[in-house]
Each structure stands twice: as C-alpha cells, then as structure tokens.
Amino acid sequence: MKMKKWLTPVLGLALIVSPVTGAYAAETTPTVKTPASDLRATFDYLLSEHYALAVDTMIKTYDGNKAAPEAAKALDQNAKDMEPAIASI
C-alpha cells in the first residue's frame, strides 16, 4: 500500500516531464558543426561517463565488491581519455 502512495505521483511526473524534455531537445538540436561544438560534445560525453564510473567505483568500494579494482581501472582509463581533449584547449 505504501508503494502505491509514492509510485503514482512519480509515474505521473515522469509522464509530464518526458514529453517536455523531448520537445526541448528537439528545439535545441545543433544547426552548426564547429570544432568548438565537437569539443563540447566530447567533454559532455566524457564527463558524464566519468561521473557514472566514479559513482560505480565508490559504490563497489564501499560494498567491498571484488569488482572494485576493475571499476577503478575503468575510471582511470576514462581520465586518461580526457587528457587529449583537455590538451587540445
């Protein structure tokens, strides 16, 4: 019963937010391709991946998961992948 109390508003909000963000994304589609926009897109991808990898690494480390070292290596590799993009500036 408690689950229904919070599930209904969350699903309702998801139905409202999804079309709104979709419409916004369609309006903000890039019309020009420049080196600066490519760099921005690359940084956006690398930083969002870095965030996801960092959270995954922290959770696995905190839980004592055996995959924590592997997650840390993936995070380090992502940091190394960012170096050329940063150096290009």
N, C-alpha and C positions, 0 to 999 in steps of 0.2 A: 504494500500500500504506500509506503514512504517513497518508493521508487517512482510511482506514478506522479507524486506531487512535484518532483523536480524534473522528471522526464518530459512532461507535457510542455512546460514553458521553454525548456531547452530546444526541443524539436520545433516548436513554434517559432522561436527566434532564428533557428537555422533556416527555416523556410523563408523567412523575411530577409535575412542577411544575404543568403546565397544569390538571389536574383539581383539585388542591389550591387553587390561586389562584381558580379558578372557584367552588368551594364557599365559600371565604372571602368572595368578592364577593357571593354570594347572601345570606350571613348578615349582611353589613353594609349592605344596602340601606336607605337612609334611610326612616324611618317618619313623619317630621315635616318640613314645609316652613316654614322661617322665613327672615327676611331674612338672618340670620347664616349659615345653611346655603347660601343662594343666593350670598352674598358669597364664602364659602369655595370653592364650586364654580367661581365665576367666576375667582377667583385661581388655583385649581388649573389651570384650562384656560389662562389667560393665561401663567402661569409655565412650564407645560410647553411651550407654543408658543414662548415666548421662548427657552427652553433649546435647542429644536430649531433655531430660526432663528439663534441665536448660534453653535452648532456649525457649521451650514451656512455661515454668513458666514466664520468662521475658516478652514474648510477651503478655501473658494473663494479667499479672500485669500491663503492660504499657497501654494496651487497656481498662483496668478496667473491664475485663471479670469476671463474677460471679464464673467461674470455677477456678480462680487463686489460691484460698486456697487449692483446691483439687490437683492442679498441684504441688503446693509447698509440699504437703504431699507426693506425689509420688516421688519427688526429694529427700526429707528427707529419705524416705524408701530405695531408691537406695543407698544413702550414708551409711545407716546402713548395707545394704547388702554387701558393700565393706569392712567393718571393718574386718570380718573374713579372707578375702583374704589378707588384709594388715597385720593382726596379724600373719598370717602363715609365713611371711618372718622373 
